[in-house]
Amino acid sequence: MNPKTDERVPVLIVGGSLVGLSAALFLGRLGVRHLLVEKHADTSHHPRGRGNNLRTMELYRVAGVEDDIRSAACVLAGNHGILQAHTLTSADQEWLFREIDPGGALARFSPTNWCLCSQNDLEPVLLRRARELGGTLCFSTELRSFEQDADGVTAVLRDRETGAERTVRADYLVAADGPRSPAREHLAIGQTGKGDLFHNVSITFRAKQLAEVVDDRLFIACYLTNPDGSGALLPVDNVENWVFHAPWKPDQGETLEDFTDQRCIDHIRTATGVPDLEVEITGKAPWHAAERVAERYCSGRVFLAGDSAHEMSPTGAFGSNTGIQDAHNLAWKLAAVLGGWAGPGLLETYQQERQPVARATSERASARSAEHRHPGYDALPGTGRQSNVLAVALGYRYNTGAVLGTDPTAPTVPERFQPDGAPGGRAPHLWLRRAGVRLSTVDLFEKHLVLLTGPGGSAWHRAAERMAGKLDIPLDRYRIGTTTEDDLAPEPGTDWATAYGTGPDGAVLVRPDGFVAWRATAAAADAESVLGTVLGDLLRL
């Protein structure tokens, strides 16, 4: 089929928020030409979606934008913890947690750390870098319709400013078009989960006096529990700009029009415990906390990512991070298939890997909202406090998909984070030296498959070189050791083979997204044959 089109592109991304922009960034880094369309005129102006966890920051580090993101986030760099109180001026003040990384313990596990960067500050960084990489990103442009066939997707786009329409032909479409995803609806993909959990109206406001009341309690968020004025208070600049999430009850007939400026001002004064607080309302936006996961993540050549694939309660910022990581998982697979070094079957592993992660993570997010008694959420917490959020951020595993040698019965998100280098898990962070320059193992993984061996793994190293040429696969090889013949030197006290669960003559194959695809704990009689079979199975050749 050769439908008439005005433009052809390998990947069409629908939605230009965090997930869509991240997909454009990751595809741009991999050299995949793409077109992104976003119906709104600009990136978000509302401060939301601010918590970027370690795994997300690792992805942005490798993509070369971490420093820019931290610069954009510098105003809130000193804010930590979630505070809970009746009002800001009451005696009952409880830190649900005070520090996300007390004592700097996270440095053992990652070369980076979490970052508090609001969506309105983060999105322009992603947009600028994606354009620098050659991506075409069009705002005020909406997807009017699309149809697909065995060879691609034909989409009709409309310029919302001029009304002009054009037809684009793409090999694949990535639908990052939000929780009410028109693309998902068009494909008739259902959802599972608890559904709506609670509703809030996010109110942005100015109040210079509030900084004096907050004083040195530089929190990420403060949950205020006064029944007459409950809600969540979040700083924007720690000086005069703030956000307040007020509970909204649409199921009881409450409408957005009921949230007049005066009602919002009175609510904020009651919640903060400052009856004469001078408040200037600058904006309002409704949002819905829900637990839903799409029944399918793909249909033919169309893939769901981010909120179109899953909705999660906001506590812990799991939703945005999971969506960004969706985009990263999908980007390398699209690049591999479009580049001809993987078969189309590789794309089927996107759902196999990401859907279980969304289900497990959304359940954790709902439980954490109940545990923290998030304003507006009436669910009772389960037994005991949740521990080790790091297991959600770094410890999730792919038990099926583009991985070999996994345990399909293992939990997707373990109770505790224990990096072991096993197939299906994120490759552990270790500090290494290359030509005197310090780098993390995390920095090795982005565009190519990577085979890691020790000095005793020379047979694997040679086999990888031969198979890369024979199969025309981008496969980097690194020997880790202390001699001049080795490519990377471990820092003192670092034993990479132990950290990755292999032996001195074994090998570990890591995917471009930094997840362990396969490992051998020892040498093989015919390393080339073994590795050829592994690569063929992984890449669906």
C-alpha positions as CSV (number, residue, x, y, z in Angstrom):
1,M,0.0,0.0,0.0
2,N,1.4,3.4,-0.9
3,P,-1.0,6.1,0.4
4,K,-0.4,9.7,-0.8
5,T,1.5,11.6,1.8
6,D,3.2,15.0,2.2
7,E,6.0,13.8,4.4
8,R,7.7,10.5,5.4
9,V,9.4,9.9,8.7
10,P,10.6,6.7,10.5
11,V,8.9,7.6,13.8
12,L,6.0,9.9,14.6
13,I,5.7,10.9,18.2
14,V,2.3,12.2,19.4
15,G,2.5,14.3,22.6
16,G,5.2,16.8,23.6
17,S,5.2,16.5,27.3
18,L,7.9,14.8,29.4
19,V,7.6,11.4,27.9
20,G,7.2,12.5,24.3
21,L,10.1,15.0,24.6
22,S,12.2,12.3,26.2
23,A,11.4,9.9,23.4
24,A,12.6,12.6,20.9
25,L,15.8,13.1,22.9
26,F,16.6,9.4,23.1
27,L,15.8,8.7,19.4
28,G,17.9,11.8,18.4
29,R,20.8,10.4,20.4
30,L,20.5,7.2,18.5
31,G,20.3,8.9,15.1
32,V,16.7,8.0,14.4
33,R,14.8,10.7,12.4
34,H,11.5,11.6,13.9
35,L,8.7,14.1,14.0
36,L,7.0,15.1,17.3
37,V,3.6,16.9,17.3
38,E,2.0,18.5,20.4
39,K,-1.4,20.1,20.3
40,H,-0.5,22.8,22.9
41,A,1.3,25.9,21.8
42,D,4.2,25.5,24.1
43,T,5.7,23.3,26.8
44,S,4.0,23.2,30.2
45,H,3.8,26.4,32.2
46,H,2.5,24.6,35.3
47,P,5.0,23.4,37.9
48,R,4.2,19.7,38.3
49,G,5.9,16.3,37.9
50,R,9.0,17.4,39.7
51,G,10.6,14.3,41.2
52,N,13.2,12.7,38.9
53,N,14.6,9.5,40.4
54,L,18.0,8.0,40.1
55,R,17.2,5.8,37.1
56,T,15.8,8.7,35.1
57,M,18.7,10.9,36.0
58,E,21.1,8.1,34.8
59,L,19.3,8.1,31.4
60,Y,19.6,11.9,31.2
61,R,23.2,11.7,32.2
62,V,24.0,9.3,29.4
63,A,22.0,11.5,27.0
64,G,24.1,14.5,27.9
65,V,21.5,16.7,29.5
66,E,22.0,16.1,33.2
67,D,24.0,19.3,33.8
68,D,21.4,21.4,32.0
69,I,18.6,19.8,34.0
70,R,20.4,20.5,37.3
71,S,21.0,24.1,36.3
72,A,17.3,24.4,35.6
73,A,16.5,22.9,38.9
74,C,19.0,24.9,41.0
75,V,16.3,26.9,42.8
76,L,15.0,23.9,44.6
77,A,18.3,22.0,45.0
78,G,18.2,22.5,48.8
79,N,14.7,21.1,49.3
80,H,14.3,17.7,50.8
81,G,11.7,15.6,52.5
82,I,7.9,15.5,52.9
83,L,6.5,17.2,55.9
84,Q,3.0,16.5,57.4
85,A,1.2,19.0,59.7
86,H,-2.2,20.2,60.8
87,T,-1.2,23.6,59.5
88,L,2.2,25.3,59.0
89,T,1.8,27.1,62.3
90,S,0.6,24.2,64.4
91,A,2.7,22.3,66.9
92,D,2.3,18.9,65.2
93,Q,5.0,18.6,62.6
94,E,6.1,15.2,61.3
95,W,8.6,14.5,58.6
96,L,7.3,11.5,56.7
97,F,10.9,11.3,55.5
98,R,13.5,14.0,56.0
99,E,16.2,13.2,53.5
100,I,15.9,11.1,50.4
101,D,19.6,10.2,50.6
102,P,20.8,10.5,54.2
103,G,24.5,10.2,54.5
104,G,25.0,10.0,50.8
105,A,24.4,6.2,50.7
106,L,23.0,6.2,47.2
107,A,26.5,6.9,45.8
108,R,27.2,3.2,46.2
109,F,24.5,2.4,43.6
110,S,24.6,5.2,41.0
111,P,26.9,7.8,39.5
112,T,24.1,10.4,39.9
113,N,21.3,11.3,42.3
114,W,17.7,12.3,42.3
115,C,16.7,15.8,41.1
116,L,13.8,18.0,42.0
117,C,13.0,19.7,38.6
118,S,9.5,20.8,37.9
119,Q,8.0,19.9,34.5
120,N,7.8,23.5,33.4
121,D,11.6,23.8,33.9
122,L,12.6,20.3,32.6
123,E,10.6,20.3,29.4
124,P,12.4,23.3,27.8
125,V,15.7,21.6,28.4
126,L,14.5,18.4,26.6
127,L,13.0,20.4,23.8
128,R,16.1,22.4,23.2
129,R,18.4,19.4,23.2
130,A,16.1,17.3,21.0
131,R,16.0,20.1,18.4
132,E,19.8,20.4,18.6
133,L,20.0,16.7,17.7
134,G,18.0,17.3,14.5
135,G,14.5,16.3,15.7
136,T,11.5,18.1,14.2
137,L,9.2,19.1,17.0
138,C,5.9,20.9,16.1
139,F,3.7,22.6,18.7
140,S,0.1,23.8,18.0
141,T,-0.2,20.6,15.9
142,E,-2.7,17.9,16.6
143,L,-3.2,14.4,15.4
144,R,-6.6,14.4,13.6
145,S,-6.6,10.7,12.6
146,F,-4.4,7.8,11.7
147,E,-4.6,4.4,10.0
148,Q,-2.1,1.7,9.8
149,D,-1.2,-1.2,7.5
150,A,1.5,-3.9,7.4
151,D,4.1,-1.4,6.3
152,G,3.5,1.7,8.3
153,V,1.1,4.4,9.7
154,T,-0.6,7.2,7.8
155,A,-1.5,10.1,10.0
156,V,-3.4,13.3,9.3
157,L,-2.0,16.3,11.2
158,R,-3.6,19.7,11.7
159,D,-2.0,23.0,12.4
160,R,-4.2,24.5,15.1
161,E,-3.1,28.1,14.2
162,T,-3.8,28.0,10.5
163,G,-6.1,25.0,10.2
164,A,-3.9,23.5,7.5
165,E,-3.7,19.8,7.3
166,R,-1.0,17.5,6.1
167,T,-0.5,13.7,5.8
168,V,2.5,12.0,7.3
169,R,3.6,8.5,6.6
170,A,5.6,6.9,9.4
171,D,7.1,3.5,10.0
172,Y,6.0,3.6,13.6
173,L,3.9,5.8,15.8
174,V,4.6,6.5,19.5
175,A,1.5,7.6,21.4
176,A,2.6,9.7,24.4
177,D,-0.7,11.6,24.3
178,G,-1.7,11.5,28.0
179,P,-4.1,9.6,30.2
180,R,-7.1,10.4,27.9
181,S,-5.1,9.1,24.9
182,P,-7.1,9.5,21.7
183,A,-4.7,7.1,20.1
184,R,-5.4,4.4,22.7
185,E,-9.2,5.1,22.3
186,H,-8.9,4.8,18.5
187,L,-7.2,1.4,18.9
188,A,-9.9,0.3,21.4
189,I,-7.3,-0.7,24.0
190,G,-8.9,-1.2,27.4
191,Q,-7.4,-0.6,30.9
192,T,-7.2,-2.5,34.1
193,G,-6.7,-1.3,37.7
194,K,-8.5,0.4,40.5
195,G,-9.4,3.4,38.4
196,D,-9.8,6.9,39.8
197,L,-8.3,7.3,43.3
198,F,-8.9,11.0,44.1
199,H,-9.0,14.4,42.4
200,N,-7.2,17.6,43.1
201,V,-7.2,21.2,41.7
202,S,-3.6,22.4,41.5
203,I,-3.5,26.1,42.4
204,T,-0.5,28.3,41.6
205,F,-0.2,31.5,43.7
206,R,2.1,34.2,45.0
207,A,2.5,34.8,48.7
208,K,5.7,36.6,49.8
209,Q,4.8,36.3,53.5
210,L,4.7,32.5,53.3
211,A,8.5,32.1,53.0
212,E,8.8,33.6,56.5
213,V,6.3,31.0,57.9
214,V,8.0,28.1,56.2
215,D,11.4,29.4,57.4
216,D,14.1,26.7,57.1
217,R,11.7,23.8,56.5
218,L,12.7,23.5,52.9
219,F,10.4,20.6,52.0
220,I,9.6,19.0,48.7
221,A,5.9,19.0,49.7
222,C,4.0,19.6,52.9
223,Y,0.8,17.7,53.5
224,L,-1.6,19.9,55.5
225,T,-4.3,17.9,57.3
226,N,-6.7,20.5,58.8
227,P,-10.1,19.1,57.7
228,D,-11.3,22.6,56.9
229,G,-8.3,23.3,54.7
230,S,-6.5,20.1,53.7
231,G,-4.1,19.9,50.8
232,A,-0.5,19.7,49.7
233,L,1.8,22.7,49.6
234,L,4.8,22.7,47.2
235,P,7.4,25.4,46.8
236,V,8.2,26.8,43.3
237,D,11.0,29.2,44.2
238,N,11.0,29.1,48.1
239,V,10.4,32.9,48.0
240,E,7.0,33.9,46.7
241,N,5.7,31.3,44.2
242,W,3.9,28.3,45.4
243,V,1.5,25.5,44.4
244,F,-1.3,24.2,46.5
245,H,-3.2,20.9,45.6
246,A,-6.7,21.2,47.0
247,P,-9.0,18.2,47.2
248,W,-11.8,18.2,44.6
249,K,-14.9,16.0,44.8
250,P,-16.5,15.8,41.4
251,D,-18.3,12.7,42.4
252,Q,-20.2,14.8,44.9
253,G,-21.2,17.4,42.3
254,E,-18.3,19.8,42.9
255,T,-17.3,21.6,39.7
256,L,-14.1,23.4,38.7
257,E,-16.2,26.6,38.6
258,D,-16.7,26.2,42.4
259,F,-13.0,26.9,42.9
260,T,-13.3,30.7,42.7
261,D,-10.3,32.8,43.5
262,Q,-11.7,33.7,46.8
263,R,-12.5,30.1,47.8
264,C,-8.9,29.2,46.9
265,I,-7.5,32.1,48.9
266,D,-9.6,31.2,52.0
267,H,-8.6,27.5,51.6
268,I,-4.9,28.3,51.5
269,R,-5.1,30.6,54.5
270,T,-6.9,28.0,56.5
271,A,-4.5,25.2,55.4
272,T,-1.4,27.2,56.2
273,G,-2.7,28.6,59.4
274,V,-2.1,32.2,58.4
275,P,-5.5,33.9,58.3
276,D,-4.2,37.2,57.0
277,L,-1.9,35.7,54.3
278,E,-1.8,37.9,51.2
279,V,-2.5,35.5,48.3
280,E,-2.6,36.2,44.6
281,I,-4.0,33.3,42.6
282,T,-2.1,32.9,39.3
283,G,-3.5,29.7,37.8
284,K,-5.6,26.6,38.4
285,A,-5.4,23.1,36.7
286,P,-7.4,20.0,37.6
287,W,-5.6,16.6,37.9
288,H,-6.7,13.1,38.7
289,A,-4.9,10.5,40.6
290,A,-5.7,7.0,39.2
291,E,-4.4,3.5,39.0
292,R,-4.8,2.2,35.5
293,V,-2.6,0.1,33.1
294,A,-3.4,-0.4,29.4
295,E,-4.3,-4.0,28.5
296,R,-1.9,-3.7,25.5
297,Y,1.0,-1.5,25.0
298,C,1.1,-1.9,21.2
299,S,-1.2,-2.5,18.3
300,G,0.6,-3.2,15.1
301,R,3.0,-0.3,14.5
302,V,1.5,1.9,17.2
303,F,3.0,2.0,20.8
304,L,1.7,3.6,23.9
305,A,4.1,5.3,26.3
306,G,3.7,7.2,29.6
307,D,0.3,8.2,30.8
308,S,-1.4,6.7,27.7
309,A,-0.1,3.3,28.9
310,H,-0.4,3.8,32.6
311,E,-1.7,6.2,35.3
312,M,-0.3,6.2,38.8
313,S,-0.9,8.0,42.1
314,P,1.5,11.0,42.3
315,T,3.2,10.1,45.6
316,G,6.8,9.2,44.8
317,A,6.6,10.6,41.2
318,F,6.5,7.1,40.0
319,G,4.3,7.9,37.0
320,S,6.5,10.4,35.2
321,N,9.7,8.3,35.8
322,T,8.0,5.1,34.6
323,G,6.9,7.0,31.4
324,I,10.4,8.4,30.7
325,Q,11.8,4.9,31.1
326,D,9.1,3.5,28.8
327,A,10.5,5.9,26.1
328,H,14.0,4.8,26.7
329,N,13.2,1.1,26.5
330,L,11.3,1.7,23.2
331,A,13.8,4.0,21.6
332,W,16.7,1.6,21.4
333,K,14.4,-1.2,20.1
334,L,13.0,1.1,17.4
335,A,16.6,2.2,16.5
336,A,17.7,-1.5,16.3
337,V,14.8,-2.5,14.0
338,L,15.0,0.6,11.8
339,G,18.8,0.2,11.6
340,G,18.4,-3.4,10.4
341,W,20.3,-5.1,13.2
342,A,17.3,-6.5,14.9
343,G,14.2,-8.2,13.7
344,P,10.7,-6.7,14.1
345,G,9.9,-9.2,16.8
346,L,12.2,-7.2,19.1
347,L,9.4,-4.6,19.4
348,E,7.1,-7.2,20.9
349,T,9.3,-7.2,23.9
350,Y,8.4,-3.6,24.7
351,Q,5.0,-4.7,26.2
352,Q,6.5,-7.9,27.7
353,E,9.0,-5.8,29.7
354,R,7.3,-2.5,30.5
355,Q,3.7,-3.6,31.3
356,P,4.6,-5.7,34.3
357,V,6.8,-2.8,35.6
358,A,3.8,-0.4,35.3
359,R,1.5,-2.8,37.1
360,A,3.9,-3.4,40.0
361,T,4.9,0.3,40.3
362,S,1.3,1.6,40.1
363,E,0.4,-0.6,43.0
364,R,3.3,0.7,45.0
365,A,2.3,4.3,44.2
366,S,-1.2,3.8,45.4
367,A,0.0,2.1,48.6
368,R,2.5,5.0,49.2
369,S,-0.3,7.6,48.8
370,A,-2.3,5.7,51.4
371,E,0.6,5.4,53.7
372,H,1.4,9.1,53.5
373,R,-2.4,9.9,53.8
374,H,-2.2,12.1,50.7
375,P,-4.9,14.8,51.0
376,G,-8.0,13.8,49.2
377,Y,-7.2,10.1,49.3
378,D,-9.4,8.2,51.7
379,A,-7.8,4.8,51.4
380,L,-6.4,3.3,54.6
381,P,-2.7,2.4,54.6
382,G,-1.6,-1.2,54.6
383,T,0.3,-2.8,57.4
384,G,3.6,-1.2,58.1
385,R,5.6,1.4,56.3
386,Q,6.9,0.7,52.8
387,S,10.6,0.3,52.8
388,N,13.3,0.6,50.2
389,V,11.8,2.8,47.4
390,L,15.1,2.2,45.7
391,A,13.8,-1.2,44.7
392,V,11.1,0.6,42.6
393,A,13.6,3.1,41.1
394,L,16.5,0.8,40.3
395,G,15.5,-2.7,41.2
396,Y,12.7,-3.6,38.8
397,R,13.5,-6.5,36.5
398,Y,12.5,-7.8,33.1
399,N,11.7,-11.5,33.6
400,T,10.6,-12.0,30.0
401,G,11.4,-10.1,26.8
402,A,14.8,-9.4,25.2
403,V,16.6,-11.2,28.0
404,L,17.9,-14.8,28.4
405,G,18.5,-16.8,31.6
406,T,15.9,-15.1,33.8
407,D,13.5,-16.5,36.4
408,P,10.0,-15.8,34.9
409,T,8.4,-16.3,38.4
410,A,10.5,-13.7,40.2
411,P,8.8,-10.5,41.3
412,T,9.1,-7.6,38.9
413,V,9.8,-5.2,41.8
414,P,11.6,-7.0,44.6
415,E,11.0,-6.1,48.3
416,R,14.6,-4.9,48.6
417,F,17.2,-3.6,46.2
418,Q,20.0,-6.0,45.7
419,P,22.0,-5.4,42.5
420,D,23.5,-8.7,41.4
421,G,24.1,-8.3,37.6
422,A,21.6,-11.1,36.8
423,P,19.9,-11.0,33.4
424,G,16.8,-8.9,33.4
425,G,18.1,-6.4,35.9
426,R,19.9,-3.0,35.5
427,A,23.6,-3.4,35.1
428,P,25.2,-2.4,38.4
429,H,27.1,0.8,38.7
430,L,30.8,0.6,39.3
431,W,33.5,3.2,38.9
432,L,36.2,2.5,36.3
433,R,39.1,4.2,34.6
434,R,39.7,4.6,30.8
435,A,42.9,6.3,29.8
436,G,43.0,7.9,33.3
437,V,39.4,9.3,33.0
438,R,36.9,8.2,35.6
439,L,33.6,6.8,34.3
440,S,30.8,4.6,35.5
441,T,29.7,1.4,33.9
442,V,26.4,3.2,33.4
443,D,28.2,5.6,31.0
444,L,29.1,2.6,28.7
445,F,25.5,1.8,27.7
446,E,23.5,3.8,25.2
447,K,23.9,3.2,21.5
448,H,25.3,-0.3,21.2
449,L,25.2,-3.7,22.8
450,V,28.2,-4.1,25.2
451,L,30.1,-7.2,26.1
452,L,32.0,-7.0,29.4
453,T,34.7,-9.6,30.2
454,G,37.7,-9.8,32.5
455,P,41.2,-10.7,31.4
456,G,40.3,-14.4,31.5
457,G,37.4,-13.8,29.1
458,S,39.5,-13.3,26.0
459,A,37.7,-16.1,24.1
460,W,34.4,-14.2,24.6
461,H,36.0,-11.0,23.6
462,R,37.3,-12.5,20.3
463,A,34.0,-14.2,19.7
464,A,32.1,-10.8,20.1
465,E,34.4,-9.1,17.6
466,R,33.8,-11.8,15.0
467,M,30.0,-12.0,15.6
468,A,29.6,-8.3,15.4
469,G,31.2,-8.3,11.9
470,K,29.4,-11.4,10.8
471,L,25.9,-10.2,11.9
472,D,26.6,-6.5,11.3
473,I,25.6,-5.7,14.9
474,P,26.9,-2.7,16.8
475,L,28.6,-4.6,19.7
476,D,31.2,-2.9,21.8
477,R,33.7,-5.1,23.8
478,Y,35.5,-4.1,26.9
479,R,38.0,-6.1,28.9
480,I,38.2,-5.0,32.6
481,G,41.5,-5.5,34.2
482,T,44.7,-4.0,35.5
483,T,47.1,-4.7,32.6
484,T,47.9,-2.4,29.7
485,E,46.0,-4.8,27.4
486,D,42.8,-4.2,29.2
487,D,40.3,-1.5,28.0
488,L,39.0,-0.5,31.4
489,A,40.6,-0.5,34.8
490,P,38.6,-1.1,38.0
491,E,39.1,1.4,40.8
492,P,40.8,0.0,43.9
493,G,38.4,-2.3,45.9
494,T,36.2,-2.9,42.8
495,D,35.6,-6.4,41.7
496,W,33.5,-6.2,38.6
497,A,33.1,-10.0,38.1
498,T,31.7,-10.4,41.6
499,A,29.4,-7.4,41.2
500,Y,28.1,-8.8,38.0
501,G,27.8,-12.4,39.2
502,T,30.2,-13.9,36.8
503,G,33.6,-15.6,37.0
504,P,37.1,-14.4,35.9
505,D,36.6,-16.1,32.5
506,G,32.9,-15.3,32.1
507,A,31.1,-12.6,30.1
508,V,28.1,-10.3,30.5
509,L,26.1,-8.9,27.6
510,V,24.4,-5.6,28.3
511,R,21.7,-4.0,26.2
512,P,21.8,-0.4,25.0
513,D,19.4,0.6,27.7
514,G,21.8,-0.7,30.4
515,F,19.9,-3.9,31.3
516,V,21.8,-7.2,31.5
517,A,20.6,-9.3,28.6
518,W,22.7,-12.5,29.2
519,R,25.7,-13.7,31.1
520,A,28.0,-16.6,31.2
521,T,29.8,-17.5,34.4
522,A,32.6,-19.3,32.7
523,A,34.3,-19.9,29.4
524,A,32.7,-22.0,26.7
525,A,34.2,-24.6,24.4
526,D,32.8,-22.7,21.3
527,A,32.3,-19.1,22.5
528,E,31.5,-17.9,18.9
529,S,28.7,-20.4,18.4
530,V,27.2,-19.7,21.8
531,L,27.3,-15.9,21.4
532,G,25.9,-16.1,17.9
533,T,22.9,-18.1,19.2
534,V,22.4,-15.6,22.1
535,L,22.5,-12.6,19.8
536,G,20.1,-14.2,17.4
537,D,17.6,-15.0,20.1
538,L,17.8,-11.6,21.8
539,L,17.5,-9.6,18.6
540,R,14.9,-11.8,17.0
541,L,17.2,-12.3,14.0
